[in-house]
């Protein structure tokens, strides 16, 4: 087994999701919710 130096340990990416990833997921869910709402309750233009 090889011991890692402190600098090497700081450079390891553990596969966590970034803020951009969360923003894309939130935008997708918001879009789908609006699409479903518009399909189930269509309003006429005023």
C-alpha positions in Angstrom: 0.0 0.0 0.0 1.3 3.5 -0.9 0.9 6.4 1.5 -0.4 9.6 -0.1 1.1 13.0 0.6 -1.2 15.7 1.9 -1.1 17.5 -1.5 -2.1 14.4 -3.3 -5.0 13.8 -0.9 -6.4 17.3 -1.6 -6.4 16.6 -5.4 -8.7 13.6 -5.1 -12.2 14.1 -6.4 -14.7 11.8 -4.7 -17.5 12.2 -7.3 -19.7 14.7 -5.4 -22.2 16.7 -7.3 -21.4 20.4 -7.9 -23.7 23.4 -7.5 -24.1 23.5 -11.3 -25.3 19.9 -11.2 -27.9 20.8 -8.5 -29.0 23.8 -10.6 -29.6 21.6 -13.7 -31.6 19.1 -11.7 -33.7 21.9 -10.1 -34.3 23.5 -13.5 -35.4 20.2 -15.0 -37.8 19.4 -12.2 -39.2 22.9 -12.3 -39.7 22.6 -16.1 -41.5 19.2 -15.7 -43.7 20.6 -13.0 -44.7 23.5 -15.1 -45.3 21.3 -18.1 -47.5 19.0 -16.1 -49.4 21.9 -14.5 -50.0 23.5 -17.9 -51.3 20.2 -19.4 -53.6 19.4 -16.5 -55.0 23.0 -16.0 -54.8 24.9 -19.3 -55.7 28.6 -18.9 -56.9 30.8 -21.8 -54.9 33.9 -22.6 -56.4 37.0 -20.9 
